[in-house]
Amino acid sequence: MFLLIFLTNLFFYIVCSFFIYLIEKIRMLLLILFSYNYLSIKLFSMLSN
């Protein structure tokens, strides 16, 4: 019984950490993409002027 509780807790912990890791990665990627787009737009507007 105790083992079952321990295993379910471990499983939930692993799943939660994985999701947190995934969210962080996605956020970082979005941030990089956004800043890259922002910089390219700024550069383009500077060049067109």
mmCIF entry with sequence, helices, sheets and N, C-alpha, C, O atoms, coordinates in Angstrom:
data_MODEL
# 
_entry.id   MODEL 
# 
_entity.id                         1 
_entity.type                       polymer 
_entity.pdbx_number_of_molecules   1 
# 
_entity_poly.entity_id                      1 
_entity_poly.type                           'polypeptide(L)' 
_entity_poly.nstd_linkage                   no 
_entity_poly.nstd_monomer                   no 
_entity_poly.pdbx_seq_one_letter_code       MFLLIFLTNLFFYIVCSFFIYLIEKIRMLLLILFSYNYLSIKLFSMLSN 
_entity_poly.pdbx_seq_one_letter_code_can   MFLLIFLTNLFFYIVCSFFIYLIEKIRMLLLILFSYNYLSIKLFSMLSN 
_entity_poly.pdbx_strand_id                 A 
# 
loop_
_entity_poly_seq.entity_id 
_entity_poly_seq.num 
_entity_poly_seq.mon_id 
_entity_poly_seq.hetero 
1 1  MET n 
1 2  PHE n 
1 3  LEU n 
1 4  LEU n 
1 5  ILE n 
1 6  PHE n 
1 7  LEU n 
1 8  THR n 
1 9  ASN n 
1 10 LEU n 
1 11 PHE n 
1 12 PHE n 
1 13 TYR n 
1 14 ILE n 
1 15 VAL n 
1 16 CYS n 
1 17 SER n 
1 18 PHE n 
1 19 PHE n 
1 20 ILE n 
1 21 TYR n 
1 22 LEU n 
1 23 ILE n 
1 24 GLU n 
1 25 LYS n 
1 26 ILE n 
1 27 ARG n 
1 28 MET n 
1 29 LEU n 
1 30 LEU n 
1 31 LEU n 
1 32 ILE n 
1 33 LEU n 
1 34 PHE n 
1 35 SER n 
1 36 TYR n 
1 37 ASN n 
1 38 TYR n 
1 39 LEU n 
1 40 SER n 
1 41 ILE n 
1 42 LYS n 
1 43 LEU n 
1 44 PHE n 
1 45 SER n 
1 46 MET n 
1 47 LEU n 
1 48 SER n 
1 49 ASN n 
# 
_struct_asym.id          A 
_struct_asym.entity_id   1 
# 
_struct_conf.conf_type_id            HELX_P 
_struct_conf.id                      HELX_P1 
_struct_conf.pdbx_PDB_helix_id       AA1 
_struct_conf.beg_label_comp_id       PHE 
_struct_conf.beg_label_asym_id       A 
_struct_conf.beg_label_seq_id        2 
_struct_conf.pdbx_beg_PDB_ins_code   ? 
_struct_conf.end_label_comp_id       SER 
_struct_conf.end_label_asym_id       A 
_struct_conf.end_label_seq_id        48 
_struct_conf.pdbx_end_PDB_ins_code   ? 
_struct_conf.beg_auth_comp_id        PHE 
_struct_conf.beg_auth_asym_id        A 
_struct_conf.beg_auth_seq_id         2 
_struct_conf.end_auth_comp_id        SER 
_struct_conf.end_auth_asym_id        A 
_struct_conf.end_auth_seq_id         48 
_struct_conf.pdbx_PDB_helix_class    1 
_struct_conf.details                 ? 
_struct_conf.pdbx_PDB_helix_length   47 
# 
_struct_conf_type.id          HELX_P 
_struct_conf_type.criteria    ? 
_struct_conf_type.reference   ? 
# 
loop_
_atom_site.group_PDB 
_atom_site.id 
_atom_site.type_symbol 
_atom_site.label_atom_id 
_atom_site.label_alt_id 
_atom_site.label_comp_id 
_atom_site.label_asym_id 
_atom_site.label_entity_id 
_atom_site.label_seq_id 
_atom_site.pdbx_PDB_ins_code 
_atom_site.Cartn_x 
_atom_site.Cartn_y 
_atom_site.Cartn_z 
_atom_site.occupancy 
_atom_site.B_iso_or_equiv 
_atom_site.pdbx_formal_charge 
_atom_site.auth_seq_id 
_atom_site.auth_comp_id 
_atom_site.auth_asym_id 
_atom_site.auth_atom_id 
_atom_site.pdbx_PDB_model_num 
ATOM 1   N N  . MET A 1 1  ? 0.835  -1.208 0.000   1.00 0.00 ? 1  MET A N  1 
ATOM 2   C CA . MET A 1 1  ? 0.000  0.000  0.000   1.00 0.00 ? 1  MET A CA 1 
ATOM 3   C C  . MET A 1 1  ? 0.866  1.253  0.000   1.00 0.00 ? 1  MET A C  1 
ATOM 4   O O  . MET A 1 1  ? 0.651  2.174  -0.788  1.00 0.00 ? 1  MET A O  1 
ATOM 5   N N  . PHE A 1 2  ? 1.839  1.271  0.890   1.00 0.00 ? 2  PHE A N  1 
ATOM 6   C CA . PHE A 1 2  ? 2.726  2.425  0.953   1.00 0.00 ? 2  PHE A CA 1 
ATOM 7   C C  . PHE A 1 2  ? 3.488  2.594  -0.354  1.00 0.00 ? 2  PHE A C  1 
ATOM 8   O O  . PHE A 1 2  ? 3.701  3.713  -0.823  1.00 0.00 ? 2  PHE A O  1 
ATOM 9   N N  . LEU A 1 3  ? 3.891  1.482  -0.930  1.00 0.00 ? 3  LEU A N  1 
ATOM 10  C CA . LEU A 1 3  ? 4.629  1.499  -2.192  1.00 0.00 ? 3  LEU A CA 1 
ATOM 11  C C  . LEU A 1 3  ? 3.789  2.116  -3.301  1.00 0.00 ? 3  LEU A C  1 
ATOM 12  O O  . LEU A 1 3  ? 4.291  2.892  -4.114  1.00 0.00 ? 3  LEU A O  1 
ATOM 13  N N  . LEU A 1 4  ? 2.529  1.772  -3.328  1.00 0.00 ? 4  LEU A N  1 
ATOM 14  C CA . LEU A 1 4  ? 1.611  2.304  -4.336  1.00 0.00 ? 4  LEU A CA 1 
ATOM 15  C C  . LEU A 1 4  ? 1.513  3.825  -4.222  1.00 0.00 ? 4  LEU A C  1 
ATOM 16  O O  . LEU A 1 4  ? 1.592  4.529  -5.229  1.00 0.00 ? 4  LEU A O  1 
ATOM 17  N N  . ILE A 1 5  ? 1.345  4.326  -3.020  1.00 0.00 ? 5  ILE A N  1 
ATOM 18  C CA . ILE A 1 5  ? 1.276  5.769  -2.780  1.00 0.00 ? 5  ILE A CA 1 
ATOM 19  C C  . ILE A 1 5  ? 2.581  6.434  -3.209  1.00 0.00 ? 5  ILE A C  1 
ATOM 20  O O  . ILE A 1 5  ? 2.580  7.477  -3.862  1.00 0.00 ? 5  ILE A O  1 
ATOM 21  N N  . PHE A 1 6  ? 3.678  5.816  -2.832  1.00 0.00 ? 6  PHE A N  1 
ATOM 22  C CA . PHE A 1 6  ? 4.986  6.349  -3.189  1.00 0.00 ? 6  PHE A CA 1 
ATOM 23  C C  . PHE A 1 6  ? 5.152  6.418  -4.701  1.00 0.00 ? 6  PHE A C  1 
ATOM 24  O O  . PHE A 1 6  ? 5.623  7.424  -5.231  1.00 0.00 ? 6  PHE A O  1 
ATOM 25  N N  . LEU A 1 7  ? 4.769  5.359  -5.393  1.00 0.00 ? 7  LEU A N  1 
ATOM 26  C CA . LEU A 1 7  ? 4.903  5.313  -6.851  1.00 0.00 ? 7  LEU A CA 1 
ATOM 27  C C  . LEU A 1 7  ? 4.012  6.337  -7.539  1.00 0.00 ? 7  LEU A C  1 
ATOM 28  O O  . LEU A 1 7  ? 4.437  6.980  -8.499  1.00 0.00 ? 7  LEU A O  1 
ATOM 29  N N  . THR A 1 8  ? 2.788  6.497  -7.064  1.00 0.00 ? 8  THR A N  1 
ATOM 30  C CA . THR A 1 8  ? 1.906  7.492  -7.672  1.00 0.00 ? 8  THR A CA 1 
ATOM 31  C C  . THR A 1 8  ? 2.439  8.900  -7.441  1.00 0.00 ? 8  THR A C  1 
ATOM 32  O O  . THR A 1 8  ? 2.381  9.746  -8.334  1.00 0.00 ? 8  THR A O  1 
ATOM 33  N N  . ASN A 1 9  ? 2.959  9.150  -6.243  1.00 0.00 ? 9  ASN A N  1 
ATOM 34  C CA . ASN A 1 9  ? 3.559  10.452 -5.961  1.00 0.00 ? 9  ASN A CA 1 
ATOM 35  C C  . ASN A 1 9  ? 4.759  10.709 -6.855  1.00 0.00 ? 9  ASN A C  1 
ATOM 36  O O  . ASN A 1 9  ? 4.925  11.803 -7.393  1.00 0.00 ? 9  ASN A O  1 
ATOM 37  N N  . LEU A 1 10 ? 5.584  9.703  -7.006  1.00 0.00 ? 10 LEU A N  1 
ATOM 38  C CA . LEU A 1 10 ? 6.755  9.813  -7.867  1.00 0.00 ? 10 LEU A CA 1 
ATOM 39  C C  . LEU A 1 10 ? 6.341  10.099 -9.301  1.00 0.00 ? 10 LEU A C  1 
ATOM 40  O O  . LEU A 1 10 ? 6.920  10.955 -9.971  1.00 0.00 ? 10 LEU A O  1 
ATOM 41  N N  . PHE A 1 11 ? 5.336  9.374  -9.760  1.00 0.00 ? 11 PHE A N  1 
ATOM 42  C CA . PHE A 1 11 ? 4.834  9.553  -11.119 1.00 0.00 ? 11 PHE A CA 1 
ATOM 43  C C  . PHE A 1 11 ? 4.330  10.979 -11.327 1.00 0.00 ? 11 PHE A C  1 
ATOM 44  O O  . PHE A 1 11 ? 4.667  11.619 -12.323 1.00 0.00 ? 11 PHE A O  1 
ATOM 45  N N  . PHE A 1 12 ? 3.529  11.473 -10.397 1.00 0.00 ? 12 PHE A N  1 
ATOM 46  C CA . PHE A 1 12 ? 3.012  12.832 -10.507 1.00 0.00 ? 12 PHE A CA 1 
ATOM 47  C C  . PHE A 1 12 ? 4.135  13.859 -10.461 1.00 0.00 ? 12 PHE A C  1 
ATOM 48  O O  . PHE A 1 12 ? 4.099  14.860 -11.178 1.00 0.00 ? 12 PHE A O  1 
ATOM 49  N N  . TYR A 1 13 ? 5.122  13.611 -9.624  1.00 0.00 ? 13 TYR A N  1 
ATOM 50  C CA . TYR A 1 13 ? 6.264  14.511 -9.531  1.00 0.00 ? 13 TYR A CA 1 
ATOM 51  C C  . TYR A 1 13 ? 7.019  14.568 -10.856 1.00 0.00 ? 13 TYR A C  1 
ATOM 52  O O  . TYR A 1 13 ? 7.380  15.649 -11.322 1.00 0.00 ? 13 TYR A O  1 
ATOM 53  N N  . ILE A 1 14 ? 7.255  13.407 -11.459 1.00 0.00 ? 14 ILE A N  1 
ATOM 54  C CA . ILE A 1 14 ? 7.967  13.343 -12.738 1.00 0.00 ? 14 ILE A CA 1 
ATOM 55  C C  . ILE A 1 14 ? 7.175  14.054 -13.832 1.00 0.00 ? 14 ILE A C  1 
ATOM 56  O O  . ILE A 1 14 ? 7.733  14.826 -14.611 1.00 0.00 ? 14 ILE A O  1 
ATOM 57  N N  . VAL A 1 15 ? 5.881  13.789 -13.882 1.00 0.00 ? 15 VAL A N  1 
ATOM 58  C CA . VAL A 1 15 ? 5.024  14.422 -14.890 1.00 0.00 ? 15 VAL A CA 1 
ATOM 59  C C  . VAL A 1 15 ? 5.016  15.939 -14.713 1.00 0.00 ? 15 VAL A C  1 
ATOM 60  O O  . VAL A 1 15 ? 5.132  16.680 -15.689 1.00 0.00 ? 15 VAL A O  1 
ATOM 61  N N  . CYS A 1 16 ? 4.879  16.399 -13.475 1.00 0.00 ? 16 CYS A N  1 
ATOM 62  C CA . CYS A 1 16 ? 4.860  17.838 -13.199 1.00 0.00 ? 16 CYS A CA 1 
ATOM 63  C C  . CYS A 1 16 ? 6.184  18.489 -13.574 1.00 0.00 ? 16 CYS A C  1 
ATOM 64  O O  . CYS A 1 16 ? 6.197  19.556 -14.187 1.00 0.00 ? 16 CYS A O  1 
ATOM 65  N N  . SER A 1 17 ? 7.287  17.865 -13.217 1.00 0.00 ? 17 SER A N  1 
ATOM 66  C CA . SER A 1 17 ? 8.588  18.437 -13.555 1.00 0.00 ? 17 SER A CA 1 
ATOM 67  C C  . SER A 1 17 ? 8.777  18.471 -15.062 1.00 0.00 ? 17 SER A C  1 
ATOM 68  O O  . SER A 1 17 ? 9.332  19.427 -15.605 1.00 0.00 ? 17 SER A O  1 
ATOM 69  N N  . PHE A 1 18 ? 8.315  17.427 -15.734 1.00 0.00 ? 18 PHE A N  1 
ATOM 70  C CA . PHE A 1 18 ? 8.427  17.389 -17.188 1.00 0.00 ? 18 PHE A CA 1 
ATOM 71  C C  . PHE A 1 18 ? 7.626  18.521 -17.813 1.00 0.00 ? 18 PHE A C  1 
ATOM 72  O O  . PHE A 1 18 ? 8.107  19.193 -18.726 1.00 0.00 ? 18 PHE A O  1 
ATOM 73  N N  . PHE A 1 19 ? 6.405  18.737 -17.327 1.00 0.00 ? 19 PHE A N  1 
ATOM 74  C CA . PHE A 1 19 ? 5.576  19.806 -17.865 1.00 0.00 ? 19 PHE A CA 1 
ATOM 75  C C  . PHE A 1 19 ? 6.186  21.178 -17.597 1.00 0.00 ? 19 PHE A C  1 
ATOM 76  O O  . PHE A 1 19 ? 6.155  22.053 -18.462 1.00 0.00 ? 19 PHE A O  1 
ATOM 77  N N  . ILE A 1 20 ? 6.736  21.367 -16.408 1.00 0.00 ? 20 ILE A N  1 
ATOM 78  C CA . ILE A 1 20 ? 7.385  22.634 -16.073 1.00 0.00 ? 20 ILE A CA 1 
ATOM 79  C C  . ILE A 1 20 ? 8.578  22.870 -16.997 1.00 0.00 ? 20 ILE A C  1 
ATOM 80  O O  . ILE A 1 20 ? 8.778  23.973 -17.506 1.00 0.00 ? 20 ILE A O  1 
ATOM 81  N N  . TYR A 1 21 ? 9.362  21.818 -17.201 1.00 0.00 ? 21 TYR A N  1 
ATOM 82  C CA . TYR A 1 21 ? 10.510 21.894 -18.099 1.00 0.00 ? 21 TYR A CA 1 
ATOM 83  C C  . TYR A 1 21 ? 10.067 22.254 -19.512 1.00 0.00 ? 21 TYR A C  1 
ATOM 84  O O  . TYR A 1 21 ? 10.663 23.115 -20.160 1.00 0.00 ? 21 TYR A O  1 
ATOM 85  N N  . LEU A 1 22 ? 9.019  21.589 -19.982 1.00 0.00 ? 22 LEU A N  1 
ATOM 86  C CA . LEU A 1 22 ? 8.482  21.834 -21.316 1.00 0.00 ? 22 LEU A CA 1 
ATOM 87  C C  . LEU A 1 22 ? 7.989  23.274 -21.451 1.00 0.00 ? 22 LEU A C  1 
ATOM 88  O O  . LEU A 1 22 ? 8.276  23.936 -22.449 1.00 0.00 ? 22 LEU A O  1 
ATOM 89  N N  . ILE A 1 23 ? 7.258  23.758 -20.465 1.00 0.00 ? 23 ILE A N  1 
ATOM 90  C CA . ILE A 1 23 ? 6.731  25.120 -20.492 1.00 0.00 ? 23 ILE A CA 1 
ATOM 91  C C  . ILE A 1 23 ? 7.871  26.134 -20.527 1.00 0.00 ? 23 ILE A C  1 
ATOM 92  O O  . ILE A 1 23 ? 7.811  27.117 -21.267 1.00 0.00 ? 23 ILE A O  1 
ATOM 93  N N  . GLU A 1 24 ? 8.908  25.893 -19.727 1.00 0.00 ? 24 GLU A N  1 
ATOM 94  C CA . GLU A 1 24 ? 10.066 26.784 -19.726 1.00 0.00 ? 24 GLU A CA 1 
ATOM 95  C C  . GLU A 1 24 ? 10.727 26.824 -21.097 1.00 0.00 ? 24 GLU A C  1 
ATOM 96  O O  . GLU A 1 24 ? 11.068 27.897 -21.596 1.00 0.00 ? 24 GLU A O  1 
ATOM 97  N N  . LYS A 1 25 ? 10.906 25.666 -21.700 1.00 0.00 ? 25 LYS A N  1 
ATOM 98  C CA . LYS A 1 25 ? 11.524 25.593 -23.030 1.00 0.00 ? 25 LYS A CA 1 
ATOM 99  C C  . LYS A 1 25 ? 10.689 26.338 -24.057 1.00 0.00 ? 25 LYS A C  1 
ATOM 100 O O  . LYS A 1 25 ? 11.222 27.108 -24.857 1.00 0.00 ? 25 LYS A O  1 
ATOM 101 N N  . ILE A 1 26 ? 9.385  26.114 -24.039 1.00 0.00 ? 26 ILE A N  1 
ATOM 102 C CA . ILE A 1 26 ? 8.488  26.767 -24.992 1.00 0.00 ? 26 ILE A CA 1 
ATOM 103 C C  . ILE A 1 26 ? 8.519  28.279 -24.789 1.00 0.00 ? 26 ILE A C  1 
ATOM 104 O O  . ILE A 1 26 ? 8.546  29.045 -25.753 1.00 0.00 ? 26 ILE A O  1 
ATOM 105 N N  . ARG A 1 27 ? 8.515  28.697 -23.527 1.00 0.00 ? 27 ARG A N  1 
ATOM 106 C CA . ARG A 1 27 ? 8.560  30.126 -23.225 1.00 0.00 ? 27 ARG A CA 1 
ATOM 107 C C  . ARG A 1 27 ? 9.849  30.755 -23.734 1.00 0.00 ? 27 ARG A C  1 
ATOM 108 O O  . ARG A 1 27 ? 9.840  31.851 -24.294 1.00 0.00 ? 27 ARG A O  1 
ATOM 109 N N  . MET A 1 28 ? 10.966 30.041 -23.530 1.00 0.00 ? 28 MET A N  1 
ATOM 110 C CA . MET A 1 28 ? 12.244 30.537 -24.004 1.00 0.00 ? 28 MET A CA 1 
ATOM 111 C C  . MET A 1 28 ? 12.248 30.658 -25.522 1.00 0.00 ? 28 MET A C  1 
ATOM 112 O O  . MET A 1 28 ? 12.711 31.657 -26.073 1.00 0.00 ? 28 MET A O  1 
ATOM 113 N N  . LEU A 1 29 ? 11.733 29.644 -26.188 1.00 0.00 ? 29 LEU A N  1 
ATOM 114 C CA . LEU A 1 29 ? 11.660 29.665 -27.647 1.00 0.00 ? 29 LEU A CA 1 
ATOM 115 C C  . LEU A 1 29 ? 10.796 30.822 -28.136 1.00 0.00 ? 29 LEU A C  1 
ATOM 116 O O  . LEU A 1 29 ? 11.171 31.529 -29.071 1.00 0.00 ? 29 LEU A O  1 
ATOM 117 N N  . LEU A 1 30 ? 9.649  31.013 -27.509 1.00 0.00 ? 30 LEU A N  1 
ATOM 118 C CA . LEU A 1 30 ? 8.765  32.107 -27.895 1.00 0.00 ? 30 LEU A CA 1 
ATOM 119 C C  . LEU A 1 30 ? 9.433  33.458 -27.678 1.00 0.00 ? 30 LEU A C  1 
ATOM 120 O O  . LEU A 1 30 ? 9.317  34.364 -28.503 1.00 0.00 ? 30 LEU A O  1 
ATOM 121 N N  . LEU A 1 31 ? 10.119 33.576 -26.575 1.00 0.00 ? 31 LEU A N  1 
ATOM 122 C CA . LEU A 1 31 ? 10.825 34.813 -26.275 1.00 0.00 ? 31 LEU A CA 1 
ATOM 123 C C  . LEU A 1 31 ? 11.889 35.106 -27.328 1.00 0.00 ? 31 LEU A C  1 
ATOM 124 O O  . LEU A 1 31 ? 12.006 36.233 -27.810 1.00 0.00 ? 31 LEU A O  1 
ATOM 125 N N  . ILE A 1 32 ? 12.667 34.076 -27.679 1.00 0.00 ? 32 ILE A N  1 
ATOM 126 C CA . ILE A 1 32 ? 13.705 34.229 -28.696 1.00 0.00 ? 32 ILE A CA 1 
ATOM 127 C C  . ILE A 1 32 ? 13.086 34.619 -30.037 1.00 0.00 ? 32 ILE A C  1 
ATOM 128 O O  . ILE A 1 32 ? 13.565 35.530 -30.711 1.00 0.00 ? 32 ILE A O  1 
ATOM 129 N N  . LEU A 1 33 ? 12.022 33.921 -30.413 1.00 0.00 ? 33 LEU A N  1 
ATOM 130 C CA . LEU A 1 33 ? 11.351 34.218 -31.678 1.00 0.00 ? 33 LEU A CA 1 
ATOM 131 C C  . LEU A 1 33 ? 10.788 35.635 -31.681 1.00 0.00 ? 33 LEU A C  1 
ATOM 132 O O  . LEU A 1 33 ? 10.935 36.365 -32.662 1.00 0.00 ? 33 LEU A O  1 
ATOM 133 N N  . PHE A 1 34 ? 10.155 36.013 -30.602 1.00 0.00 ? 34 PHE A N  1 
ATOM 134 C CA . PHE A 1 34 ? 9.563  37.343 -30.504 1.00 0.00 ? 34 PHE A CA 1 
ATOM 135 C C  . PHE A 1 34 ? 10.628 38.431 -30.606 1.00 0.00 ? 34 PHE A C  1 
ATOM 136 O O  . PHE A 1 34 ? 10.464 39.399 -31.349 1.00 0.00 ? 34 PHE A O  1 
ATOM 137 N N  . SER A 1 35 ? 11.719 38.271 -29.855 1.00 0.00 ? 35 SER A N  1 
ATOM 138 C CA . SER A 1 35 ? 12.778 39.280 -29.884 1.00 0.00 ? 35 SER A CA 1 
ATOM 139 C C  . SER A 1 35 ? 13.433 39.336 -31.259 1.00 0.00 ? 35 SER A C  1 
ATOM 140 O O  . SER A 1 35 ? 13.790 40.413 -31.736 1.00 0.00 ? 35 SER A O  1 
ATOM 141 N N  . TYR A 1 36 ? 13.592 38.179 -31.897 1.00 0.00 ? 36 TYR A N  1 
ATOM 142 C CA . TYR A 1 36 ? 14.170 38.143 -33.239 1.00 0.00 ? 36 TYR A CA 1 
ATOM 143 C C  . TYR A 1 36 ? 13.271 38.881 -34.224 1.00 0.00 ? 36 TYR A C  1 
ATOM 144 O O  . TYR A 1 36 ? 13.752 39.670 -35.037 1.00 0.00 ? 36 TYR A O  1 
ATOM 145 N N  . ASN A 1 37 ? 11.970 38.626 -34.152 1.00 0.00 ? 37 ASN A N  1 
ATOM 146 C CA . ASN A 1 37 ? 11.021 39.312 -35.028 1.00 0.00 ? 37 ASN A CA 1 
ATOM 147 C C  . ASN A 1 37 ? 11.022 40.811 -34.760 1.00 0.00 ? 37 ASN A C  1 
ATOM 148 O O  . ASN A 1 37 ? 10.999 41.617 -35.690 1.00 0.00 ? 37 ASN A O  1 
ATOM 149 N N  . TYR A 1 38 ? 11.049 41.172 -33.501 1.00 0.00 ? 38 TYR A N  1 
ATOM 150 C CA . TYR A 1 38 ? 11.067 42.581 -33.126 1.00 0.00 ? 38 TYR A CA 1 
ATOM 151 C C  . TYR A 1 38 ? 12.298 43.276 -33.694 1.00 0.00 ? 38 TYR A C  1 
ATOM 152 O O  . TYR A 1 38 ? 12.197 44.361 -34.267 1.00 0.00 ? 38 TYR A O  1 
ATOM 153 N N  . LEU A 1 39 ? 13.457 42.650 -33.535 1.00 0.00 ? 39 LEU A N  1 
ATOM 154 C CA . LEU A 1 39 ? 14.703 43.216 -34.042 1.00 0.00 ? 39 LEU A CA 1 
ATOM 155 C C  . LEU A 1 39 ? 14.686 43.324 -35.556 1.00 0.00 ? 39 LEU A C  1 
ATOM 156 O O  . LEU A 1 39 ? 15.124 44.335 -36.105 1.00 0.00 ? 39 LEU A O  1 
ATOM 157 N N  . SER A 1 40 ? 14.197 42.318 -36.231 1.00 0.00 ? 40 SER A N  1 
ATOM 158 C CA . SER A 1 40 ? 14.156 42.354 -37.692 1.00 0.00 ? 40 SER A CA 1 
ATOM 159 C C  . SER A 1 40 ? 13.206 43.446 -38.182 1.00 0.00 ? 40 SER A C  1 
ATOM 160 O O  . SER A 1 40 ? 13.489 44.112 -39.178 1.00 0.00 ? 40 SER A O  1 
ATOM 161 N N  . ILE A 1 41 ? 12.083 43.633 -37.488 1.00 0.00 ? 41 ILE A N  1 
ATOM 162 C CA . ILE A 1 41 ? 11.140 44.695 -37.856 1.00 0.00 ? 41 ILE A CA 1 
ATOM 163 C C  . ILE A 1 41 ? 11.786 46.068 -37.655 1.00 0.00 ? 41 ILE A C  1 
ATOM 164 O O  . ILE A 1 41 ? 11.665 46.953 -38.501 1.00 0.00 ? 41 ILE A O  1 
ATOM 165 N N  . LYS A 1 42 ? 12.475 46.229 -36.522 1.00 0.00 ? 42 LYS A N  1 
ATOM 166 C CA . LYS A 1 42 ? 13.166 47.490 -36.262 1.00 0.00 ? 42 LYS A CA 1 
ATOM 167 C C  . LYS A 1 42 ? 14.205 47.767 -37.344 1.00 0.00 ? 42 LYS A C  1 
ATOM 168 O O  . LYS A 1 42 ? 14.299 48.879 -37.865 1.00 0.00 ? 42 LYS A O  1 
ATOM 169 N N  . LEU A 1 43 ? 14.972 46.753 -37.666 1.00 0.00 ? 43 LEU A N  1 
ATOM 170 C CA . LEU A 1 43 ? 16.015 46.882 -38.676 1.00 0.00 ? 43 LEU A CA 1 
ATOM 171 C C  . LEU A 1 43 ? 15.406 47.222 -40.033 1.00 0.00 ? 43 LEU A C  1 
ATOM 172 O O  . LEU A 1 43 ? 15.914 48.085 -40.749 1.00 0.00 ? 43 LEU A O  1 
ATOM 173 N N  . PHE A 1 44 ? 14.340 46.556 -40.375 1.00 0.00 ? 44 PHE A N  1 
ATOM 174 C CA . PHE A 1 44 ? 13.669 46.786 -41.647 1.00 0.00 ? 44 PHE A CA 1 
ATOM 175 C C  . PHE A 1 44 ? 13.138 48.219 -41.736 1.00 0.00 ? 44 PHE A C  1 
ATOM 176 O O  . PHE A 1 44 ? 13.271 48.869 -42.773 1.00 0.00 ? 44 PHE A O  1 
ATOM 177 N N  . SER A 1 45 ? 12.546 48.702 -40.663 1.00 0.00 ? 45 SER A N  1 
ATOM 178 C CA . SER A 1 45 ? 12.016 50.065 -40.658 1.00 0.00 ? 45 SER A CA 1 
ATOM 179 C C  . SER A 1 45 ? 13.144 51.092 -40.731 1.00 0.00 ? 45 SER A C  1 
ATOM 180 O O  . SER A 1 45 ? 12.999 52.143 -41.356 1.00 0.00 ? 45 SER A O  1 
ATOM 181 N N  . MET A 1 46 ? 14.271 50.777 -40.087 1.00 0.00 ? 46 MET A N  1 
ATOM 182 C CA . MET A 1 46 ? 15.425 51.670 -40.163 1.00 0.00 ? 46 MET A CA 1 
ATOM 183 C C  . MET A 1 46 ? 15.988 51.705 -41.577 1.00 0.00 ? 46 MET A C  1 
ATOM 184 O O  . MET A 1 46 ? 16.386 52.764 -42.062 1.00 0.00 ? 46 MET A O  1 
ATOM 185 N N  . LEU A 1 47 ? 16.024 50.567 -42.232 1.00 0.00 ? 47 LEU A N  1 
ATOM 186 C CA . LEU A 1 47 ? 16.555 50.489 -43.591 1.00 0.00 ? 47 LEU A CA 1 
ATOM 187 C C  . LEU A 1 47 ? 15.626 51.150 -44.598 1.00 0.00 ? 47 LEU A C  1 
ATOM 188 O O  . LEU A 1 47 ? 16.092 51.758 -45.562 1.00 0.00 ? 47 LEU A O  1 
ATOM 189 N N  . SER A 1 48 ? 14.343 51.042 -44.393 1.00 0.00 ? 48 SER A N  1 
ATOM 190 C CA . SER A 1 48 ? 13.386 51.599 -45.349 1.00 0.00 ? 48 SER A CA 1 
ATOM 191 C C  . SER A 1 48 ? 13.306 53.124 -45.253 1.00 0.00 ? 48 SER A C  1 
ATOM 192 O O  . SER A 1 48 ? 12.912 53.782 -46.215 1.00 0.00 ? 48 SER A O  1 
ATOM 193 N N  . ASN A 1 49 ? 13.671 53.680 -44.123 1.00 0.00 ? 49 ASN A N  1 
ATOM 194 C CA . ASN A 1 49 ? 13.620 55.137 -43.958 1.00 0.00 ? 49 ASN A CA 1 
ATOM 195 C C  . ASN A 1 49 ? 14.741 55.857 -44.678 1.00 0.00 ? 49 ASN A C  1 
ATOM 196 O O  . ASN A 1 49 ? 14.822 57.084 -44.625 1.00 0.00 ? 49 ASN A O  1 
# 
